[in-house]
Amino acid sequence: MRAYRGELRKLTSLPSVWAAVAVGVLLPAALTFLNASAAARRGGNVDLGFQELAFGVVGAIILGVVAVSSEYTTEGENAGGGRQITTSLMVVPSRRRLLITKLAAMSTLVAALAAVSSTITLMTVEAPGASDFGRLPGVVLYWVLTALLASGLTLLTRNGILPLTVLILNTSVVTVTYLLAKLTPLAAFFPDLAGFRMFIERVDLPVQLAPVTGGLVMTAWVAALLAAGFLVFRGRDA
């Protein structure tokens, strides 16, 4: 528990984490507010708010990347000019335990962020129903799994720039996985597209996965990436 609390304190001390929180809360709520009138003119949208929460996952991506990449930043001169990972391994010598506590702390923050963001976003929708709030666990799980996927990619690259660029662009600018789904039905099994099914009801994809199936597919991707990331992390010099 001490290592877990230490990782929580370490994360909440990073300015980029608070920037991620702001993005995760404000972006989906603002998009929902802007899209609400257009949805009303079209006769309503059962996924209003939830589609926007799929964009708000950018905040979770930032958290997942920063949780790992911050370990490889150079500390100040007062700390000897070394990297944070060296200090972290002195406190928690076991790399497996260090990684587990780090990912657990990050997942806790992402889950809390997703719950708060979902509640605020849905409150901007006129009279959300009980079924809408019933989809919230799917949103929270999607955000947590996306953050873990981002952490796994960062473990492989040991640099936050590439994972941030690829994941944020695919989420918010050009959804490459969605374009690939127009070419092959296999693309529906990419982690982001499969994960959508946990909380978005209407998805224009060639393969319609059930919510539980989509969650399992995404979980399998995340588990594979984290396993590969851990193997690299375990064998790499600090």
Salt bridges, closest charged atoms under 4 A:
GLU7 OE2 - LYS10 NZ 3.15
GLU7 OE1 - LYS102 NZ 2.84
ASP47 OD1 - ARG135 NH1 2.81
GLU71 OE2 - LYS10 NZ 2.92
GLU71 OE2 - LYS102 NZ 2.48
ASP132 OD1 - ARG135 NH2 3.28
GLU201 OE2 - ARG135 NE 3.81
ASP204 OD2 - LYS182 NZ 3.00
